[in-house]
Amino acid sequence: MINKVLCVLCVILSQTAWTQNEERIIISGKIVSNTNDLEGVYVVNAQTEVMTTTNAEGAFSILAKAGDELVFSSIQFKEKRVLVTPENFSELNFIVKLNIVMHQLQEVIIRRYDNINAVALGIIPAGQKTYTEAERKLHTATALNATASTSSLAGGSISADPLLNFLSGRTAMLKKEVAVEKKEFFMKLLEKMFSLDHFVNRLKIPNEYVKGFEYYAVENDKFTTILNSKNKTSTEFLLGELAVKYKEILAVENK
């Protein structure tokens, strides 16, 4: 009897080790929930960052192996993480149950926010001119040898302009311009990476709020770091999380 138990354990352990060491293969499954809206849920392999989405029936297929973690995320569902096991590859029905995110509103009033822009959000001070070479100007203003106005010190020369710029507030102004320039760069990069249709139909952001959401997203340092890496999979995943938070803010404001 003991020999039989040991034999079974050896077989299980050997199968587990083989599955963990093998190359990633396609695993298929399906999500279920208390809704028929199962399409467009992100399924991301956290180890490889490979991403797919579910179809209208909630079915999905993705490359994985035992030990990988699959992340399920969508605007209408709570995020769920599932650790892939060897048994999942042999299951005829690999089912993942997701819970709905409830946003109950008594009344929804659609308002136009034409005044939502970089100035209104405090990104750009009112009346400030935008420079395309802000970083170069800031470097020039703060460099020790930026101009010919110098004073002798220990056999060398140091520019007096950085101190004058600091006292006059010019350095602070130039730093703000650099920040504005970066925000504009990220805005253009975001709009180039994702179309208006993606924001409206995939992320469910009302058309009149899309520009405001873009400003909201580029204010997030973690998001701009990923956006700047040009990793569309990671960017799209985090953008979906920000969209959930942004819609929660809109829901509170529209109560």
Secondary structure, 3 states (H helix, E strand, C coil): CHHHHHHHHHHHHHHHHHHHHCCCEEEEEEEECCCCCCCCCEEEECCCCCEEECCCCCEEEEEECCCCEEEEECCCECCEEEECCHHHHHCCCCEEECCECCCCCCCCCCCCCCCCCCCCCCCCCCCCCCCCCHHHHHHHHHCCCCCCCEEEECCEEEECHHHHHHHHCHHHHHHHHHHHHHHHHHHHHHHHHCCHHHHHHHCCCCHHHHHHHHHHHHCCHHHHHHHHCCCHHHHHHHHHHHHHHHHHHHHHHCC
